[in-house]
Amino acid sequence: MKTVMTSLVICVLLAVLAAGQAGRRTGGETDIGRERGILLNVTAVREDGSDERVTAREIALYDGGTEQAIQSLAPDPSPARIVILVDNSLGLRADVEKLQKAAREFAYEIYEGDQVMVIGYDQNAEIISDWTDDAKKIEAALPQFRKRGEPHLFDALSAVISDAHGPLVGRTRKRVIVLVADGLDRGSRTHFQKVFDELLRQDITVYALQIPDRTGGALRRDRLKPSQAIQKLTEGTGGRVLPANDSREAARAICDELRKHRYVLAYTPTSLPLYDARRLLIVPNEGIAVRHKLQQPGS
């Protein structure tokens, strides 16, 4: 278990959190131009490897094509709540041992205060290990994985948002889903766009440990290819894709990023449409890489 951070930085973060909830109106206003403030999760890294803090003066924010005044950009050292969502359907091109290993690595890479939940899905989503920071408990639960059935990915994501992460709304900003899958959905009643919009609305970040596509990239009528689904889920929410073949390095990279390189950006939007979804864009100075959700959902 890694240990980190100072109480001073946490106090600063708590002061920022008091301003409002992620991507939501904080004052019950009906006019988006009078919102008291929006908080946006941002990953920011100096490309030279320096740990020097990124400041608000080094980035520009555009919401709906209009540049916005940034009120603050504060490091977020708070604990993360990470759901490891594992496709254990029958046709996946990965054996049970590989799926177990991917989940196990996170149990030993999380930082102090972080918690992990492991969920496997086929036609149904099943909790393998409930919220815990105890690596031994997680490891003891992993033999429950078994490959069967079809991958109802979008139904599983919907269940995670409402049942696993839903109760945490207002208590933690750093809610994450790590998808261990190839991205195939076959038979979900939940549509992709509904799930995607809810991830954006709640500012939940999706990472993926990508398994090779069992369909070989075949075209699917009126549906996203598996690789397209993973790309949209990760890029759209500010996450990223990592190879499943080196799950230890992937787990370390994700946990390090969440604790060391996450920021909370605060701004009050102006001159924006009332109800339409708006594109978000952060333009950093040279030498800084940023990721964030790409859209602010409409009301």
N, C-alpha and C positions, 0 to 999 in steps of 0.2 A: 504494500500500500504506500503510495507516494504522499508526502506531506508538503503543504504550501501556504503562502500568502500571509498577510498581516491584517490585524483587526482594523487598522486605519483605512485600508482600501475597501474593506467590506462595508465600513460605515459610509464611505462615499457612495458606494453602489446602492445601499439602502435608501440614501437620500434621493438618488435618481429614480429608484423604483416607486417612491411615493408619488411621483408626478403622474403616473398612469399605467395602464396595462398595454401589452404589446399590440400595436396595430389596431387598438380599439379606442372609441371615444371615452374620455375619462370624466366628462362633466354632464353627460346626458344631452349635449347640444344636438340640434337637428341640422345645423349648417356646418358642413365640414370646415369651412373657412374660419369658424370660431372654436374649433377644437382647442382644448387647453394644451394638448401635447400628445405626441406619438413617440413611443420607444421602439427602436429597431435594433435587432441583434445583428452584429457585424463581426466577421472574422477579418482581422487585419494583421499582416505579417510583413516585416521588412525583408526584402529579397536578399540582402547581404548577410542574413542570419542574426543580425543584431537584436537584442532584447529591448532596445530603446522603445519607449511607449510611442505609439502613433497618436497624434493630436488632431483636434478638429480643424486646425489651420492647414493641415496637409491633405484634406479631402474636400470635395464638393458634392453636394447631394441634390439630385433632381427628382422630384415627385410629379408625375403627370407631365413631364417635359418642362416644368418650371423649377428654377433653382430655388432652394429653400435655405433659410438661415438655420445653421446648426447651433443649438443651444449648448450642447455638451457632448463629449465622446469620452466615456469613462470605462476603464478596464472592468471586466466582470469576472472576478475570481470565485464566484459562488459555486456551490456543488451542482453537479449535473444529475439529471434523472434520465437514464439511458435504457430504452427498450431494445433488446436484441430480438428482431423478428425474423425467424428462420423458416424458410420454405422446406418442409419435409415431405413434399408430395412425391409420388411414386416415380415420375419420369425425370426428376432432377438429375443433372449430370454431376453428382457429388454423393459420396457414400456417407453413411451416418457418422462415421468417425471424423470426417472432415467437418461436418456440421457441428459436432460436439466441440471440436478443437476451436472453431471460430468463436463460439460462445465462451469457452473456457478462458481464452486469452484476455478477454475484457475483465474477467473476474480478478485477474492479477495485475492489471494495468490502471485501474481506476484510482483516482486521488482520494484523499481523506474527505469524507462527507458525500462523495458520489454514491449513487445506488443504481443497481442493475436489476431489470426484470427480463427473463428469457421466455419467449413465446414461440411455439411451433405452430405452423398452420398447414392445412390441406383444405378440405371442405369446411373445416372448423378451425378456429384459433383456440389453442390450449395453452394455459400457463404451465411452463416447465419449472420455472423457479420464480417465486414472487419477489417483490422489492427487497433487496438486501445488499450489504457490502461485504458479506461473508463469502470468500472465495470457496471455502470448503463446502458450504451449503449449495452453492451453484454447481460445483463439480459433481456433488453427490446426486443432483437431480438430472444431469445430462443423459444418463442411460434411458430416460423416458422417450427420447427421440426415436421415431420409427417412420419409415417411408411408406406412405400409402395415399391413395386418393388423388384428387385433382387440386391444383393451386388456386384457391380463391383469394388472391392477393389483395384486391381492393376491399373485399369484405373484412379481411384481417386488419388492414390499415384503419378502416373505419372503427373497428372494435378497439384498437389500440388508442386512437384519438379520444374516444368517448369514455372507455372504461379504465384504461391504464393511465393516460395522461390527463384526462378530463378532471379528475378530482384534484389535480395539482394546480389548476388555474388560479393565479393570484398568489401562489406560494413559492413558485420557482419560475424563473425566466428561461432556464436552460433545460428545455425538454427536447429530447433527441430520440430518433428512431434509427437504428442501424439494421439495414435490410440485408440479410444473407440469402441471396436468391438470384435467379436469372431474369426476373422481371415478368415472367409469363403469368397472365391471369386467364383462367379458363372456368367460367361459370359464375362469377360473382354477380350478385344482384345490385351491388353498389357500383355506380358509374365512376370512372376515373376522375372526371372533372369535379364531381362532388367531393371526393376525398382530397383532391389537390387544393381546391378552394378552402377547405377547412384547415389544412396544414398551413396555408398562408395566413388565414384569419387568426389562427392561434400562435403563429410564429414558431412552429415546430420544425426543427432542422432534420433532414433525412440524409444519412450517409448510406453507402452501399458497399458491401463486399460481394463483388459480382461473380456469379457462377456462369460458365459458358452456356450460351443460349441453346436449349434443347431443340428449338425449331430450326436451327441453322439460318436464322434471319429471314424465314419465309414471310411473304406478304400476308397480312391478315385484313380481311375486308372490314372497313369501318372501325378498326381497332389498332391501338398502338402495338408495334413490335415490342417484344420484351426489352430489348436494349433501349428503345425510345422511352418506354415507361420509366426505366431506371434513370435515364438521363434527365427527363423532365422533373422527376421527383427530387433528385439531388440538386441539380443546377437551379431549379425554381425556388427551392427553399434555403439555398445558401450552403448546402452540404457538398459532398464530392464522392466520387467513385474510387475505390481502392481494390486491388486484386485480392481475391479470396485465397490465392495460393500461399501468401505469406500473411496469415491472419495475425500472427504475433506483432509484426511491424505495423500492420493496419490498425490494430487495437491501440498500440502505443501512440501512433500518429494522431488518432482521433482524440484520445484522452488528453494528450499534451495540448492539442489545439484548443480543446474546450476550456482547459484551465488557464492556459498561458496567453492565448491570442484572441479571446472573445472580448468584445466591447459592447456597450449599450450606447446607442446614439439617440439623442433626444432632440426633437424639433417640433415646431408648431406649423402645420401646413397652411399655405395661403394661396389664393387664386386657383382653386381646384374645383372640378366638377363635383356635384353632390353625391351621386350614387354609383357612378361607373368605376370599374376597376382601373387603377392607375399604375403605369410602369414606374418602377424605382430604379435609379441608376446612381451609383457612387463612383466618382472619378477621383482616383488618388494621385498624389504627386508621383513622379518617377521614382522607382525603387521600392514602391509599396504595392502589395497585392491584397485585394479585398474580395470578400464574398458576402452576400446577403440575399434575402429573398428578393425576387425580381419583380414582384407585383404587390401592390396594396389592394386587397379585394374591395369591391364596392359594398355599399351599405345593404 
